[in-house]
Amino acid sequence: MIPENRIPTHPGEILQEQFLDPLGLTQVALAEHLGVPVQRINELVRGKRGVTPQTAWLLAQAFDTTPEFWISLQTNHDLATNRPTKVVPRLQKAG
């Protein structure tokens, strides 16, 4: 369930605070380990980029999580930050 009164934490913040910091890893070290540009990791950590399915797989392998974990974090954040202001009435059966 998506909280209505707060935005779920961006997966980049989770990556930094729950994975990189405790392991003493830098963004550069992670990027090298994953074989991706440092800019991709930096933008993810800064919340300027989202977790793609490809990145989710890489992070899951590196940190012994699942790709679903990373995609779920991203989806929850995206849904909360893109909640529509317009209310659409429920469709009713014709007839």
N, CA, C and O atoms as CSV, one atom per row, in Angstrom:
chain,resi,resn,atom,element,x,y,z
A,1,MET,N,N,0.852,-1.181,0.000
A,1,MET,CA,C,0.000,0.000,0.000
A,1,MET,C,C,0.895,1.242,0.000
A,1,MET,O,O,1.906,1.299,0.700
A,2,ILE,N,N,0.507,2.208,-0.782
A,2,ILE,CA,C,1.286,3.428,-0.916
A,2,ILE,C,C,0.791,4.451,0.101
A,2,ILE,O,O,-0.398,4.769,0.140
A,3,PRO,N,N,1.709,4.967,0.927
A,3,PRO,CA,C,1.293,5.971,1.900
A,3,PRO,C,C,0.749,7.214,1.193
A,3,PRO,O,O,1.288,7.633,0.169
A,4,GLU,N,N,-0.300,7.793,1.730
A,4,GLU,CA,C,-0.880,8.982,1.125
A,4,GLU,C,C,-0.281,10.272,1.673
A,4,GLU,O,O,-0.355,11.312,1.020
A,5,ASN,N,N,0.303,10.218,2.846
A,5,ASN,CA,C,0.787,11.444,3.472
A,5,ASN,C,C,2.303,11.590,3.432
A,5,ASN,O,O,2.846,12.511,4.041
A,6,ARG,N,N,2.993,10.703,2.729
A,6,ARG,CA,C,4.424,10.867,2.543
A,6,ARG,C,C,4.860,10.150,1.284
A,6,ARG,O,O,4.227,9.191,0.842
A,7,ILE,N,N,5.939,10.625,0.721
A,7,ILE,CA,C,6.502,10.011,-0.478
A,7,ILE,C,C,7.445,8.895,-0.037
A,7,ILE,O,O,8.333,9.135,0.781
A,8,PRO,N,N,7.272,7.675,-0.562
A,8,PRO,CA,C,8.208,6.598,-0.215
A,8,PRO,C,C,9.643,6.992,-0.592
A,8,PRO,O,O,9.869,7.727,-1.554
A,9,THR,N,N,10.566,6.505,0.158
A,9,THR,CA,C,11.982,6.823,-0.054
A,9,THR,C,C,12.419,6.367,-1.438
A,9,THR,O,O,12.080,5.271,-1.885
A,10,HIS,N,N,13.172,7.223,-2.101
A,10,HIS,CA,C,13.692,6.888,-3.433
A,10,HIS,C,C,14.687,5.732,-3.297
A,10,HIS,O,O,15.452,5.691,-2.333
A,11,PRO,N,N,14.686,4.799,-4.241
A,11,PRO,CA,C,15.601,3.658,-4.140
A,11,PRO,C,C,17.077,4.050,-4.105
A,11,PRO,O,O,17.898,3.316,-3.556
A,12,GLY,N,N,17.416,5.181,-4.676
A,12,GLY,CA,C,18.805,5.644,-4.624
A,12,GLY,C,C,19.248,5.969,-3.207
A,12,GLY,O,O,20.396,5.723,-2.837
A,13,GLU,N,N,18.337,6.524,-2.416
A,13,GLU,CA,C,18.645,6.819,-1.019
A,13,GLU,C,C,18.814,5.520,-0.229
A,13,GLU,O,O,19.694,5.408,0.624
A,14,ILE,N,N,17.959,4.546,-0.528
A,14,ILE,CA,C,18.088,3.223,0.106
A,14,ILE,C,C,19.428,2.601,-0.271
A,14,ILE,O,O,20.124,2.049,0.581
A,15,LEU,N,N,19.783,2.691,-1.539
A,15,LEU,CA,C,21.055,2.148,-2.010
A,15,LEU,C,C,22.218,2.738,-1.224
A,15,LEU,O,O,23.093,2.011,-0.755
A,16,GLN,N,N,22.222,4.053,-1.083
A,16,GLN,CA,C,23.324,4.717,-0.381
A,16,GLN,C,C,23.340,4.371,1.107
A,16,GLN,O,O,24.368,3.957,1.643
A,17,GLU,N,N,22.201,4.542,1.766
A,17,GLU,CA,C,22.161,4.433,3.225
A,17,GLU,C,C,22.129,3.000,3.752
A,17,GLU,O,O,22.653,2.725,4.831
A,18,GLN,N,N,21.519,2.093,3.003
A,18,GLN,CA,C,21.369,0.725,3.505
A,18,GLN,C,C,22.356,-0.274,2.902
A,18,GLN,O,O,22.518,-1.381,3.414
A,19,PHE,N,N,23.009,0.121,1.818
A,19,PHE,CA,C,23.913,-0.812,1.162
A,19,PHE,C,C,25.332,-0.262,1.035
A,19,PHE,O,O,26.277,-0.887,1.515
A,20,LEU,N,N,25.495,0.887,0.401
A,20,LEU,CA,C,26.845,1.412,0.194
A,20,LEU,C,C,27.523,1.826,1.495
A,20,LEU,O,O,28.638,1.391,1.784
A,21,ASP,N,N,26.854,2.665,2.278
A,21,ASP,CA,C,27.464,3.157,3.522
A,21,ASP,C,C,27.857,2.027,4.477
A,21,ASP,O,O,28.991,2.008,4.955
A,22,PRO,N,N,26.949,1.080,4.771
A,22,PRO,CA,C,27.337,0.010,5.708
A,22,PRO,C,C,28.507,-0.846,5.207
A,22,PRO,O,O,29.292,-1.362,6.003
A,23,LEU,N,N,28.616,-0.988,3.893
A,23,LEU,CA,C,29.710,-1.786,3.340
A,23,LEU,C,C,30.972,-0.970,3.087
A,23,LEU,O,O,32.006,-1.516,2.701
A,24,GLY,N,N,30.882,0.335,3.306
A,24,GLY,CA,C,32.026,1.201,3.064
A,24,GLY,C,C,32.374,1.309,1.591
A,24,GLY,O,O,33.534,1.519,1.237
A,25,LEU,N,N,31.363,1.165,0.722
A,25,LEU,CA,C,31.591,1.241,-0.721
A,25,LEU,C,C,31.313,2.640,-1.250
A,25,LEU,O,O,30.425,3.339,-0.763
A,26,THR,N,N,32.079,3.030,-2.243
A,26,THR,CA,C,31.819,4.292,-2.924
A,26,THR,C,C,30.950,4.032,-4.147
A,26,THR,O,O,30.806,2.895,-4.598
A,27,GLN,N,N,30.383,5.091,-4.664
A,27,GLN,CA,C,29.620,4.981,-5.898
A,27,GLN,C,C,30.524,4.520,-7.040
A,27,GLN,O,O,30.105,3.735,-7.891
A,28,VAL,N,N,31.745,5.001,-7.054
A,28,VAL,CA,C,32.710,4.616,-8.085
A,28,VAL,C,C,32.992,3.112,-8.010
A,28,VAL,O,O,33.014,2.429,-9.034
A,29,ALA,N,N,33.204,2.610,-6.808
A,29,ALA,CA,C,33.486,1.180,-6.639
A,29,ALA,C,C,32.299,0.332,-7.093
A,29,ALA,O,O,32.483,-0.705,-7.730
A,30,LEU,N,N,31.087,0.768,-6.769
A,30,LEU,CA,C,29.904,0.023,-7.193
A,30,LEU,C,C,29.775,0.041,-8.714
A,30,LEU,O,O,29.511,-0.991,-9.332
A,31,ALA,N,N,29.959,1.201,-9.306
A,31,ALA,CA,C,29.855,1.318,-10.763
A,31,ALA,C,C,30.861,0.398,-11.451
A,31,ALA,O,O,30.532,-0.281,-12.424
A,32,GLU,N,N,32.076,0.384,-10.941
A,32,GLU,CA,C,33.102,-0.490,-11.522
A,32,GLU,C,C,32.715,-1.957,-11.357
A,32,GLU,O,O,32.872,-2.753,-12.282
A,33,HIS,N,N,32.213,-2.307,-10.184
A,33,HIS,CA,C,31.811,-3.688,-9.917
A,33,HIS,C,C,30.686,-4.126,-10.858
A,33,HIS,O,O,30.688,-5.253,-11.354
A,34,LEU,N,N,29.726,-3.226,-11.099
A,34,LEU,CA,C,28.585,-3.539,-11.948
A,34,LEU,C,C,28.898,-3.405,-13.433
A,34,LEU,O,O,28.176,-3.940,-14.275
A,35,GLY,N,N,29.978,-2.688,-13.753
A,35,GLY,CA,C,30.315,-2.453,-15.149
A,35,GLY,C,C,29.419,-1.428,-15.810
A,35,GLY,O,O,29.096,-1.537,-16.993
A,36,VAL,N,N,29.019,-0.421,-15.031
A,36,VAL,CA,C,28.163,0.650,-15.542
A,36,VAL,C,C,28.863,1.986,-15.322
A,36,VAL,O,O,29.786,2.071,-14.512
A,37,PRO,N,N,28.436,3.034,-16.033
A,37,PRO,CA,C,29.035,4.351,-15.811
A,37,PRO,C,C,28.772,4.858,-14.387
A,37,PRO,O,O,27.707,4.620,-13.817
A,38,VAL,N,N,29.743,5.545,-13.837
A,38,VAL,CA,C,29.600,6.137,-12.502
A,38,VAL,C,C,28.409,7.089,-12.487
A,38,VAL,O,O,27.701,7.191,-11.485
A,39,GLN,N,N,28.195,7.779,-13.589
A,39,GLN,CA,C,27.084,8.735,-13.674
A,39,GLN,C,C,25.745,8.049,-13.399
A,39,GLN,O,O,24.870,8.648,-12.774
A,40,ARG,N,N,25.570,6.810,-13.850
A,40,ARG,CA,C,24.314,6.095,-13.615
A,40,ARG,C,C,24.078,5.895,-12.122
A,40,ARG,O,O,22.971,6.112,-11.630
A,41,ILE,N,N,25.109,5.485,-11.411
A,41,ILE,CA,C,24.978,5.266,-9.965
A,41,ILE,C,C,24.778,6.594,-9.249
A,41,ILE,O,O,23.937,6.699,-8.356
A,42,ASN,N,N,25.540,7.598,-9.631
A,42,ASN,CA,C,25.433,8.909,-8.988
A,42,ASN,C,C,24.046,9.503,-9.176
A,42,ASN,O,O,23.466,10.023,-8.224
A,43,GLU,N,N,23.509,9.436,-10.380
A,43,GLU,CA,C,22.172,9.978,-10.627
A,43,GLU,C,C,21.103,9.183,-9.885
A,43,GLU,O,O,20.104,9.745,-9.436
A,44,LEU,N,N,21.315,7.888,-9.760
A,44,LEU,CA,C,20.372,7.059,-8.999
A,44,LEU,C,C,20.388,7.463,-7.530
A,44,LEU,O,O,19.333,7.670,-6.930
A,45,VAL,N,N,21.572,7.574,-6.954
A,45,VAL,CA,C,21.705,7.946,-5.539
A,45,VAL,C,C,21.133,9.339,-5.281
A,45,VAL,O,O,20.543,9.578,-4.227
A,46,ARG,N,N,21.299,10.253,-6.223
A,46,ARG,CA,C,20.786,11.619,-6.062
A,46,ARG,C,C,19.295,11.736,-6.363
A,46,ARG,O,O,18.717,12.812,-6.217
A,47,GLY,N,N,18.669,10.635,-6.780
A,47,GLY,CA,C,17.243,10.662,-7.076
A,47,GLY,C,C,16.918,11.287,-8.415
A,47,GLY,O,O,15.765,11.632,-8.674
A,48,LYS,N,N,17.912,11.438,-9.268
A,48,LYS,CA,C,17.717,12.039,-10.585
A,48,LYS,C,C,17.422,10.989,-11.647
A,48,LYS,O,O,17.106,11.324,-12.789
A,49,ARG,N,N,17.527,9.734,-11.272
A,49,ARG,CA,C,17.325,8.622,-12.197
A,49,ARG,C,C,16.619,7.514,-11.440
A,49,ARG,O,O,16.799,7.361,-10.232
A,50,GLY,N,N,15.819,6.745,-12.152
A,50,GLY,CA,C,15.125,5.636,-11.540
A,50,GLY,C,C,15.840,4.318,-11.778
A,50,GLY,O,O,16.768,4.228,-12.581
A,51,VAL,N,N,15.391,3.311,-11.071
A,51,VAL,CA,C,15.922,1.961,-11.237
A,51,VAL,C,C,15.227,1.324,-12.437
A,51,VAL,O,O,14.004,1.185,-12.456
A,52,THR,N,N,16.013,0.941,-13.429
A,52,THR,CA,C,15.483,0.231,-14.588
A,52,THR,C,C,15.518,-1.269,-14.294
A,52,THR,O,O,16.186,-1.695,-13.353
A,53,PRO,N,N,14.815,-2.064,-15.080
A,53,PRO,CA,C,14.910,-3.512,-14.883
A,53,PRO,C,C,16.355,-4.022,-14.973
A,53,PRO,O,O,16.756,-4.888,-14.195
A,54,GLN,N,N,17.126,-3.494,-15.910
A,54,GLN,CA,C,18.528,-3.915,-16.034
A,54,GLN,C,C,19.307,-3.583,-14.767
A,54,GLN,O,O,20.044,-4.426,-14.255
A,55,THR,N,N,19.153,-2.373,-14.262
A,55,THR,CA,C,19.853,-1.981,-13.041
A,55,THR,C,C,19.367,-2.794,-11.851
A,55,THR,O,O,20.157,-3.150,-10.976
A,56,ALA,N,N,18.077,-3.086,-11.814
A,56,ALA,CA,C,17.529,-3.908,-10.724
A,56,ALA,C,C,18.205,-5.276,-10.691
A,56,ALA,O,O,18.541,-5.778,-9.618
A,57,TRP,N,N,18.404,-5.875,-11.849
A,57,TRP,CA,C,19.087,-7.174,-11.906
A,57,TRP,C,C,20.522,-7.072,-11.422
A,57,TRP,O,O,20.996,-7.934,-10.682
A,58,LEU,N,N,21.213,-6.018,-11.838
A,58,LEU,CA,C,22.609,-5.848,-11.424
A,58,LEU,C,C,22.717,-5.637,-9.912
A,58,LEU,O,O,23.555,-6.251,-9.252
A,59,LEU,N,N,21.874,-4.775,-9.378
A,59,LEU,CA,C,21.901,-4.512,-7.934
A,59,LEU,C,C,21.523,-5.767,-7.143
A,59,LEU,O,O,22.116,-6.056,-6.103
A,60,ALA,N,N,20.539,-6.502,-7.642
A,60,ALA,CA,C,20.113,-7.728,-6.957
A,60,ALA,C,C,21.257,-8.728,-6.867
A,60,ALA,O,O,21.458,-9.352,-5.825
A,61,GLN,N,N,22.000,-8.883,-7.947
A,61,GLN,CA,C,23.123,-9.814,-7.936
A,61,GLN,C,C,24.240,-9.337,-7.013
A,61,GLN,O,O,24.836,-10.130,-6.284
A,62,ALA,N,N,24.515,-8.049,-7.051
A,62,ALA,CA,C,25.617,-7.505,-6.256
A,62,ALA,C,C,25.334,-7.548,-4.753
A,62,ALA,O,O,26.240,-7.777,-3.952
A,63,PHE,N,N,24.074,-7.327,-4.379
A,63,PHE,CA,C,23.738,-7.214,-2.956
A,63,PHE,C,C,22.914,-8.380,-2.423
A,63,PHE,O,O,22.398,-8.315,-1.307
A,64,ASP,N,N,22.786,-9.439,-3.204
A,64,ASP,CA,C,22.050,-10.627,-2.796
A,64,ASP,C,C,20.618,-10.277,-2.370
A,64,ASP,O,O,20.130,-10.715,-1.329
A,65,THR,N,N,19.970,-9.474,-3.213
A,65,THR,CA,C,18.559,-9.160,-3.027
A,65,THR,C,C,17.835,-9.734,-4.245
A,65,THR,O,O,18.351,-10.627,-4.918
A,66,THR,N,N,16.662,-9.227,-4.517
A,66,THR,CA,C,15.943,-9.640,-5.719
A,66,THR,C,C,15.740,-8.417,-6.601
A,66,THR,O,O,15.737,-7.292,-6.101
A,67,PRO,N,N,15.571,-8.616,-7.900
A,67,PRO,CA,C,15.260,-7.463,-8.750
A,67,PRO,C,C,13.908,-6.864,-8.375
A,67,PRO,O,O,13.692,-5.661,-8.520
A,68,GLU,N,N,13.007,-7.708,-7.896
A,68,GLU,CA,C,11.682,-7.221,-7.481
A,68,GLU,C,C,11.783,-6.222,-6.329
A,68,GLU,O,O,10.994,-5.281,-6.249
A,69,PHE,N,N,12.752,-6.427,-5.440
A,69,PHE,CA,C,12.965,-5.494,-4.335
A,69,PHE,C,C,13.220,-4.090,-4.874
A,69,PHE,O,O,12.592,-3.125,-4.438
A,70,TRP,N,N,14.145,-3.984,-5.822
A,70,TRP,CA,C,14.520,-2.678,-6.375
A,70,TRP,C,C,13.406,-2.079,-7.218
A,70,TRP,O,O,13.144,-0.878,-7.144
A,71,ILE,N,N,12.748,-2.912,-8.020
A,71,ILE,CA,C,11.656,-2.417,-8.857
A,71,ILE,C,C,10.482,-1.969,-7.991
A,71,ILE,O,O,9.826,-0.977,-8.307
A,72,SER,N,N,10.214,-2.683,-6.911
A,72,SER,CA,C,9.134,-2.312,-6.004
A,72,SER,C,C,9.407,-0.954,-5.356
A,72,SER,O,O,8.511,-0.114,-5.258
A,73,LEU,N,N,10.640,-0.746,-4.918
A,73,LEU,CA,C,10.995,0.559,-4.349
A,73,LEU,C,C,10.739,1.669,-5.366
A,73,LEU,O,O,10.176,2.714,-5.038
A,74,GLN,N,N,11.161,1.424,-6.600
A,74,GLN,CA,C,10.995,2.436,-7.643
A,74,GLN,C,C,9.523,2.650,-7.968
A,74,GLN,O,O,9.079,3.789,-8.106
A,75,THR,N,N,8.773,1.576,-8.091
A,75,THR,CA,C,7.349,1.682,-8.419
A,75,THR,C,C,6.583,2.442,-7.344
A,75,THR,O,O,5.771,3.312,-7.660
A,76,ASN,N,N,6.831,2.124,-6.089
A,76,ASN,CA,C,6.148,2.827,-4.996
A,76,ASN,C,C,6.470,4.311,-5.007
A,76,ASN,O,O,5.589,5.144,-4.794
A,77,HIS,N,N,7.724,4.641,-5.254
A,77,HIS,CA,C,8.123,6.051,-5.321
A,77,HIS,C,C,7.441,6.732,-6.509
A,77,HIS,O,O,6.893,7.825,-6.369
A,78,ASP,N,N,7.474,6.087,-7.674
A,78,ASP,CA,C,6.867,6.667,-8.874
A,78,ASP,C,C,5.365,6.873,-8.713
A,78,ASP,O,O,4.842,7.922,-9.090
A,79,LEU,N,N,4.673,5.893,-8.164
A,79,LEU,CA,C,3.229,6.030,-7.981
A,79,LEU,C,C,2.887,7.179,-7.036
A,79,LEU,O,O,1.941,7.927,-7.281
A,80,ALA,N,N,3.644,7.316,-5.973
A,80,ALA,CA,C,3.368,8.385,-5.004
A,80,ALA,C,C,3.667,9.769,-5.577
A,80,ALA,O,O,2.957,10.732,-5.289
A,81,THR,N,N,4.716,9.864,-6.386
A,81,THR,CA,C,5.084,11.175,-6.925
A,81,THR,C,C,4.280,11.548,-8.163
A,81,THR,O,O,4.351,12.683,-8.634
A,82,ASN,N,N,3.525,10.609,-8.683
A,82,ASN,CA,C,2.727,10.882,-9.878
A,82,ASN,C,C,1.234,10.657,-9.648
A,82,ASN,O,O,0.487,10.367,-10.582
A,83,ARG,N,N,0.818,10.792,-8.403
A,83,ARG,CA,C,-0.606,10.613,-8.070
A,83,ARG,C,C,-1.414,11.698,-8.786
A,83,ARG,O,O,-1.092,12.881,-8.671
A,84,PRO,N,N,-2.454,11.311,-9.519
A,84,PRO,CA,C,-3.234,12.310,-10.253
A,84,PRO,C,C,-4.048,13.192,-9.319
A,84,PRO,O,O,-4.476,12.763,-8.247
A,85,THR,N,N,-4.252,14.424,-9.742
A,85,THR,CA,C,-5.095,15.336,-8.966
A,85,THR,C,C,-6.549,15.202,-9.391
A,85,THR,O,O,-7.458,15.527,-8.627
A,86,LYS,N,N,-6.765,14.725,-10.609
A,86,LYS,CA,C,-8.124,14.530,-11.121
A,86,LYS,C,C,-8.678,13.211,-10.624
A,86,LYS,O,O,-7.998,12.186,-10.672
A,87,VAL,N,N,-9.918,13.237,-10.144
A,87,VAL,CA,C,-10.593,12.016,-9.711
A,87,VAL,C,C,-11.492,11.557,-10.846
A,87,VAL,O,O,-12.315,12.322,-11.347
A,88,VAL,N,N,-11.330,10.315,-11.243
A,88,VAL,CA,C,-12.130,9.749,-12.324
A,88,VAL,C,C,-13.175,8.830,-11.691
A,88,VAL,O,O,-12.836,7.932,-10.920
A,89,PRO,N,N,-14.450,9.060,-12.023
A,89,PRO,CA,C,-15.493,8.200,-11.453
A,89,PRO,C,C,-15.369,6.772,-11.974
A,89,PRO,O,O,-14.889,6.535,-13.082
A,90,ARG,N,N,-15.800,5.856,-11.172
A,90,ARG,CA,C,-15.747,4.435,-11.528
A,90,ARG,C,C,-16.732,4.160,-12.666
A,90,ARG,O,O,-17.830,4.716,-12.702
A,91,LEU,N,N,-16.320,3.296,-13.589
A,91,LEU,CA,C,-17.202,2.912,-14.687
A,91,LEU,C,C,-18.332,2.035,-14.174
A,91,LEU,O,O,-18.153,1.243,-13.250
A,92,GLN,N,N,-19.487,2.189,-14.784
A,92,GLN,CA,C,-20.646,1.387,-14.431
A,92,GLN,C,C,-21.033,0.538,-15.647
A,92,GLN,O,O,-20.770,0.911,-16.791
A,93,LYS,N,N,-21.642,-0.572,-15.383
A,93,LYS,CA,C,-22.105,-1.454,-16.437
A,93,LYS,C,C,-23.150,-0.720,-17.282
A,93,LYS,O,O,-24.075,-0.108,-16.748
A,94,ALA,N,N,-22.993,-0.788,-18.589
A,94,ALA,CA,C,-23.927,-0.121,-19.496
A,94,ALA,C,C,-25.268,-0.858,-19.480
A,94,ALA,O,O,-25.337,-2.081,-19.350
A,95,GLY,N,N,-26.295,-0.083,-19.615
A,95,GLY,CA,C,-27.595,-0.721,-19.766
A,95,GLY,C,C,-28.469,-0.497,-18.660
A,95,GLY,O,O,-29.601,-0.981,-18.659
